[in-house]
Amino acid sequence: MTTPQLDSVTVEPTTDATSAVIWMHGLGATGHDFPPVIPELGLPNGHGIRFIFPHAPSIPVTVNGGMLMPAWYDILAMDFDRRVDEEGVRRSADQIQALVEDEVAKGIPAHRIVLAGFSQGGAIALHLGLRYPETLAGILLLSTYMACDAKVETERSDANAATPIFQAHGSQDPTVLSGMGQAARDRLIAMGYEVEWHTYPIGHHVIPEEIAAAGTWLKDRLPPA
């Protein structure tokens, strides 16, 4: 079965694209949510990074009374374990993988691609990033957690065992509790991943200091070719 292509907002660099960041939004948002942060990343002129911000499809979300909204997967319960729709997680991961492979087909190798995401979008970035069969440049995670983690040790790819991970979380987050982000961090470290962890006294959103830190990390991952 062919994986349906996601619509996306694409922001091209001022020079030829030599790398890419595929950045997923959170629940109820769209691909228009994060393009405004690009100038706040502090990237150098001529960075050559193409930014792709895909739109999640609209689906009924159980914890919101079945309301139809953009979502990467259904959330079944708002508890610490954050029970989710595993089929939806895997379907969205397949759709993002298709975007990665589209970039590779355009001439950008996997090791010059970063997967990024906020909240639900971060869960998809992490799920796919740990399992993608070719080495990626990095995984950037904002206010998120590990979804469908029961099989991660057996499903993860050796190709990304050393892929750097940036993780930031608000210590006052009422939506995705900071403990959920810390649990993901600790699980990743226990599996041998390199995690750069940041915490900020904020809720379920991002702030300029956080984006600047992500930009510093991103410059190291995707230097101009």
N, C-alpha and C positions, 0 to 999 in steps of 0.2 A: 504494500500500500504506500502511495506517495505521501510524504509529509507535507501538509499544506503550508505554503509560504506565509509568514507573518508580515503584515504591513509594518513599516518602521519609519522613524524620523532619522535621516542620515545627515550628519554634519561633516563636510569634507574639509581637509586642511587646505591651507593656502598654497602648499606645494604638493607634489605627487604623494599619494598615500603609500606609506611603506609599513604601516602597522595599523591595528584596529582595536577598538574597545567596544564590546557589545554589552550594553548597560540596561538592565531590566528594572522597571519601576515596581512600586508596591501595589497592594490591593486597592482597587478603586481608582487608580491613577491611569495615566496613559504615557506613551512615549514622549509626550511633550513636557513631562515633569522635570527631567534632569538636563536637557540641553543648556539651560541658563547657567549651570554650574561650570561649564567648560572654561570661561574666562577666569574663574576663581581657582582653577587648578594650578595656575602659575606656570604653564608649560612654555618652553622656549619658542621663539619664532622659528618656523621651519620644522616643527616637531613631526610632521608627516603622519599624524594619527587621524584616522577616520573613526568617527563616533557613530555607532548605530544604536538607536533607542527603539526597540520593537514595542508594539502595542499588544498587550495580552487580549485574548478574546473575552467577550462578555459571557459569563456563566452564572447560574444561581449559586449563592454562597450561603451555606447552611447556618453559620453563626450569625448572619445578618438577616435571618428570617426567610432565606431563599431568594433574597433580592438579586436581580440580575445586575452584574457589575463586572468591569474588567478584572480578571483574576487569572493567575497562572495555575491555580488548582483550588479545589474546594477546601475550606477549613471546617472540620466537623465539630470541634470543641475548642473553647478558649481556656485551655488549661496549660500547665507547665510543659506537658508532653506535646502540646499543640498537635493533636491528632488530625491528620490531613488525608486527602484523597491521593493515595499512592499512584493510581492510574493517571490522574491529572498531572502529578509531578513529572512522571516519566514522559507523558505526552508533550508537555511544555519543554522538557529537556531535549527531546527529539527535535522540536521545532527550532530551538536555539542552536542545536548542533547543525541543523541545516543552514543556519545563517553563518556559522563558523566555516562550514565547507564551501559556502558561496564566496566568502572572502578568500579562502585558499584558492578557489578556482580563478579568482581575479588577480592572483599573484602574490597575495600576502600569506606567508607561511604560518603555520599554527604557532610556532615559537615567537611570533610577533603579534599575537592576539591575546588580549586580556578579557576575561569574563568578569562583569561587575553587576552588582544589584543591591537594591534597598529592600529590606523586609522580605516579602514573598519573592521578589526578584532576586534577592541575595541567596535565598534558599535554592533557587533554580541554578544560579551561577555556581554555587558550591556543589550541588548534586552532579551537574554535568562536568564541572572542572575536575573533580576527583576521579571521574570515570572516563574522560575523553581519551581516546587511544593514542593521540599524539601529544607531544610536549607543548604546553601553552606557556605564555610569558608570565602569567600570574592570575590570581583570583582576588577580586576586590569586594569586600563584604561590609555592608552598612546596616546596622540595626536588624540583624537577622539571626538565624538559627539553623540547625541541621535537620532537614526533613527526610523522612524515610531512611533512617540511619541504620536499621537493623542489619542490612546486608553490606554496609559500606566497606568493611574489611575484606570481604571476598570479591566485591564488585570493582573496587578502585583499581585504577590503571597504574602500572609501574612507570609509564611514561611521564606521569605527573607527580610521582612520589617526592620530588624535590622542588616542585613548583611553589614559588613564594606566595604567601597569602597575607593580605592586609585586612584587618578586621577592626571595626570601630562600633561603639555602642553607647547609648545614653544611659547613665546610671539611674535616671529617673523615668525610664521608659515604661509607661503603663500598658502598652500594647504587646510588645515583645519584651518580656522582662529581661533585665540585664543578666540575670542568672542563666537564661536560655542561651544568650550569646557566649557567656563564660563557659557553659557546658560544652558548646560546640568547639570553642577554643581549646579547652582541656582535652577533648576527644581527639582533635587534630594533632595536638602536640604529642599525645600518647602514641599516635600512629606514626610519629616521626616527621610531621610537616613543620616547616618554618613559618611561624605566625607572628606578624607584627601587630600587636594589640594596642588599641587606644580606647580610652573611655572619657566621656564628657558629662558634665552635670546638666543634662538636657533630657527631654522626653523623646517621643517617636518622630524625630525629624533630624535634619542635618544643620550644622552651623559652619560659618566660614573657616574657623580653625580646623575643623574636621576635614573639609574639602581641601584645604591647603596641605594638610598632612597626607591625604590621599594623592594629591598632585606630586608631592615630593617622592613618594613611593613609586608612582606611575612613571616619573622621569627616569628612575633607575631601571624600571622594567622595560621601557620602550624608548631608549635613547634614539635620536635621529640616526637614520641609516646612512 
